[in-house]
Amino acid sequence: MRKYWLFAAGASLAAASPASADTVCEWIDFAQAIQTAAAPPPDAPRTGEHDRAQTQVAIAMFEALNAIDRRYESYLGMPAAAEAGASQDAAAATAAYQVLLAHFPGQKTALDDSYSVAMMAVADAAARDRGKAIGEAAAKLALAAGGFDPGRKPVPYRPRTSAGTWTATQLPVFAPYVTTFKPWILPSYESVRPAPPPALTSERWARDYEEIRRLGAKTGSSRTPEQTLMARYRITPNMTPTLRLIADAKGRSAVANARMFALLAMVTDDAGIANAEAKLHYNFWRPITAIRNASDDGNDATQEDPAWEPLIATPNHPEYPCAHCTFAASTAAVLKSEVGDSPPGGVRVHSRSIPNSIVQVVPSLDDWVREVSISRTYGGVHYRFSNEAGEEIGRKVAAMALAQVMRPLPAKGKRKG
């Protein structure tokens, strides 16, 4: 599943000793560029394992840097470096390079060139070689982690309705293998599945139905111009400005940045798949279907509008719960653990759905989550109860990750490595 927080431009791979915090950001950036370039052709056929490439890059860099600058618990059991003097830049670059090469061998020329640039910048040959060995070990561990669970079988989605009645036949965007990945953090994706959506005869259903019918319509809506803009702006969020602001802060270490990106990757993987599992489990109808067929819901408080259309295009998968809301809440929870709810400079968010737009500054991460959630109602694609359920998934996964993995070591443990 695509990670919207990743950087989109190519990387300029400078190196220093010890590693500059930028080294991690640049290889995260470059990993996204390589994956984009590898989209078929020329690297067909693609398989599901590549969906974990970005996360494995982030984890490999964390493990390599944490082996040298031991500040956190290892996620993969990587031991601390046996001897001092390894180049952090060489370790991080090698870890990322080896993971990317394993996933995208068709990009070998670009990978080799960029890796050479990075390694040439490390003047101390002995430090470079030590760092390279650590990076290779970290990449090997990362590539062995996070694969498919043989106990979970892919289940193709079945478009279905009552026998003999036509239904849309386009398959949802989720490939059948998506829910068969081993979770990074969760005991199972079902463990955070929300309660069912409200009954169609309930007061809550009628209230949230009426809200989206009024606010989410393509024409005749009661939205303000600002709400309409936010519905469009939030379709594809880009958190790069905020992540750069955090990563570039004075005093940040390379391993702290690697941990942040690794946690974000693992949390958004697990939260995103848990959200998909819940969507496929409940198979709940989208507003465009519900509003055009309200006479079928058994609730006298809902009024049918056979011509109703949403402001933005309805995503091609079931409605409940909201995936954007899960992403926003999980991301915000991880970032709040780094910089608090209101980071210096604000929460800076760009939009890939309106690419030629200015970066928006939101006062706090909680404000950003609320804006993402309500934007889906303004857009006519999610009920408020779905937004709340999606946020709950994201917060649960992030809280579990922060409590269980890559925890900061006490000063005593840090000194011992």
N, C-alpha and C positions, 0 to 999 in steps of 0.2 A: 504494500500500500504506500502510495507516495507520501513523503513527509514534507509538509508545506513550510516547515521551519528551516529547511536547508537552504543554503546559499545558491544562487543561480548563475553567477558569473564564473569565468575561469579564474585560476589561482596564480598568484605570483609567489613562487616558493622560495622565500628567503630563509636563512637559518642563522642562528646565533648560539652561543654557549654561555650559560644555560639557555634552554629553549625560550624563545619569546612566546607569549601567550598566543600570538597570531599564528604560529605554526599549526596549531590544532584547527583554528578557523579556516586556514587556507586549504588544508587537506580535506576538511569536511566540504568546503566549497568545491574543490577539485573532484571529489567523489561524485557529487551531484552532476557535474559537467560530464564526467566519464559515463555515468549511467544514462544520461540523456543522449550522448553520442552513440551509445551502444544499442539504442532502440532499433529493432530490425527495420531495414537492413543496416549494417552488414553483419550483425551478430545473431541472426536467427539460427536455430530456434531458441527462444527464451523459455526458461522454466521457472517454476515458482520459487525455487531457492534464491533467485536474484532479488526477490522482494526483501530479503534480509541483508542485502549487501551494505546498505548505508549504516544500519545498526551495528553490523560486525566491524565496519571500519571504525566507528566511534568507540566500541568496546575494546578493540585491539589497541588503539592509541591510548586509551585510559590504562589498560593493563601494562603496556610498555612504559609509560611515563610513571605510573605508580610503582613499578618495580625499581625505578631509579630514585624517585622522590617519594618515599613511602609516607603517604598521608591518609590513606583510606584502606578499608578492607578490600581485598581483591574479590572480584565477582567470580572469576574462573579458577581461583586457586593458584595464581601465578606467584612464584616466590620473589622475594626482594632480590635485587641484583647482588651477586656474590662479591663483586669488587667495585670500588669507586671509579669515577672517571669516565663513565659512559656518556656519550652525547645524547641529550634528550631529543634534539632535533633529528638526529639520525634514527633514533628509536621510533619516534612518532611517524616519520616519513616512511620508514621500512614497514612498519605495521600496516599503515594504510595502503601502501603500494602492493604488498603481498596479498591482502584481502581483495583489492580491486582486480589484480591480475588473475586471481583464481576465478573470479566471477565473470570478468569481461576480457578474455584472452584476445578477442578481436581488436581491442584497444591497446595492444602491447606497445606499439610504437610511441603513442602519446604518453603512455604510462612510463616507459623507459626514459624518454626524453625528460619528462618532468622530474622523475626520481633522480636522474643524473644531475640535474640542476640543483636539487636540494642537497644531494650528498657532496657535490663539489664545494658547497658553501661551508662545509664543516672542515676546517683546516687541519685539525689534529687527527691524524690518521688512526692512531690507537683508540682515541675516544669514538671516532666514527665506527670503527670495527666493533667495539664493544656495544655501542648503541644499535648497530645493525643486527647483531646476534640477538639482542633483547627484543627488538621489533619483530624478527622472524619467529621467535618463540611465542610472542603475544598473538601474532596473526594466526599461527597454527592452532592455538587454543580457541580463538574467536571463530575460526572457520568450522570448528568441530561443534560449536554451540548453536542452539536455536534452530535446529532443523525440524523436520516433520515428526510428529508423534505416530509411530506405527499402529498404535491402538486406536487412532481416530481415522476413520475412512472418509474420503471426500464424498459428499452427497450432492449430486447435481440438483439445482433448483427446478421445481416442476411448476410451470405456469398452469394454474388450475382454477376452475369454477365448477358450477353444477354441470353434470354430464349433458353434452349436446349444446352447450351455450358457449359462444365465442369469448375468448379472453385475449388480451395482448400477449404476444409470444416472444417479445424481446427479453432476453435473459438479463438478470440484474448484473451490476458491475462486479459483484463478488465472484471470483473464480471458486470452483468447488473445493480447492485445496486450502483456501484461506484459513478456515477454522481448524485445520489439522496441524498447524505449527505448534511446537512446544512453547508454552508461555515462558517469558523471561522471568516473570515475577509471580503471577497468579497461580494458585493451585489448579485452577481450571477457569475457562472463560465463563462457564455457567455460574461460577461462584459470585460474580457481581451482576448477574442478570437482574434487572429491576422487576418489580411487581408488574402484573399485566396493566395495560392501559385502562382507563376508566370504562365502566360499562356504558354502552350506547344509550341506555335509558336513564343514566345518572345526570344529576345537576351539573357536575364538573364537566362532563362531555358537552352538554348544551352550552355552558359558559365559554369554554375554550373554542368550541366550534364557531360560535357567534363572533368571537374576537377575531379569528383568522378570516372568517367570511367578510368582515367589515374592513380589516386592515390589510389583508393579503391579496386583494383582488387586483387584477391587471388594470381594469378600468372601474371608475366609480368608487374607488377606495376612500376611506377617511384618513389615510396617511397624510402626514405633512411632507413637504418637499425634502426635508432633512431625513426623515424616516425612509423615504424612497431611495435616497442616495445611499444610506447605510445598508439597505437591503442589497444593493448592487455591489457596494464597496467590500462587503464582508463575504462575498461568495467564495473567494479563494484568498485566505489571509496569508500574509507574508510577515513573519516575525523577525526577519533578518536585522532590521534596525535595532530592535531591543536586544537581541542576542549579541550583536556587535558592541553595543553600549556596555553590556555587562562584561563581556569577554575582554574588552579593552580597558577596563577600569584599572586605575593604578593599584599595584600590589597583587593583581591576579596572577596565579601561577599557571603554567601550562597544564599541570595535572588537574587543577581545579576546573579549568575549562573543558578538559577531556571528560572529566566526570560529569559535568553539566550536560554535555552533548550526549554522552552515553546514557545517562538517566532519561533524558528527554526521548531518545530513540527507543529505549526499552519500554518506557511508560506509554508512549503513543502507539507503539506496536500492540502491546497488550490491551490497552484501552480501546483502540480501534477495532481489534478483532473481537473483543468482548461485545462491543457495540454491534458489529455485524452479526454475531451469533444471536443477539437478542432480536435484531430486526428480522432475521430469517425465522426465528422461533415464533414470534408473534404475528408476522406477516400482516401488519395493520395497514389499513387503507390511507392513502394520501388525501389531503384536502380536496384536490380536484375531483376525486372519485366520490368522496363523502358528500360534498356540497351539491354535486350534480344528482345525487341519489339519496338525499336526506329523507325522502318519504319512506325509505326502507329501514331506517335506523330505529324505528319504534319510539321515537322521542318527539312529542308534540311541540317542544320548545325549539326545535331546529327547523329552519325554513329552507326549502329546496330552491336552488338556482341552477337550472339545467344548462345555462350558458356561462357559468362562472369559470374564470381562468386565473391562475396565479400570476403575480408580477414577474417572477423569475421561473426559469425552466425547472420542472419537477425532476429531481434526481431519480435515476433508474434503479431504485431498490425500495424495499418497504419503509414505512414512515417511522415507526417507533422502535427505539428512541432516537433523538437527534445526534447525528455524528459530529457535526460542527461543534456542538455544545460539549461533547465528550472531549474532543481535541482541545478546545479552549480551556476547559476546567483542568484537565490533566497537565497541560503546559503551564498554566498559571500557577498551579500548586508546586511544581518543581522550581519554577523561577522565584516564587515567593520564599522558598527555602534558601535561595541564593542571596536575594537582595531585599526581601520584604515586599509588602503589597504595593508600596509607592516608591519605585526606584528613582534615584536621582536622574533628572532629565525626562521623567515620565515613561509611560509605555508607548513605544514608537512602533506603529504598525503601518505596513504598506499593503497594497492590494494588487494581486495578479489579475483579478478580473477587470480592474480599471488600471492598466499598467502605466499609463501616462498621467498619473495622479501624484499629488504630494503626499508625503508621509503624514499620517494623523498621529497626534499626541493625545493619549488618554491618561487621566490622572493616576489610575491604579490598575493593577491586574484584575481585581474584582470587578471594576467598572468595565474593563475590556470583555470579561466573560459575560457579564450581563448584556453588553451591546451585541456580542456575537449571537447570543441566544435569541434575543428579541428580534434581531435582524432576520432570522429564519421565519418568524411569524409575519413580519412586514413583507417578506418575500412570497408568502403564501404557500410555504412548503412544510411547516412544522407547527403543531399545536403547542401551547405553552406547557402542557403536562409532559410532552415529549422532550422539550428543552430541559425541564427540571430533571427528568430521568437520565438524560444524556450527561448533564453536569455531574450527577451523583456517581455515575460510572467512573468518570474521569478523576474525580476527587478520591474515590476509594482506591483506584489503582495507584495513583501518585502517593497517597499516604502509606500504602503497603510497601512501595518501593523505598521511600525515604526511611521507613522504619526497619527495613530488612537488608538492603543491599548497599554496597559501596559507602558504608557509614564511616564518618571521620574517626581516625584512630586517636586515642588519648595521647598526650604528649609522650608518656613513657613508651607506649607501644610504637609510636612513630620513630622514636630514637633507636629502638631496637631493630626496626624494619621487619 
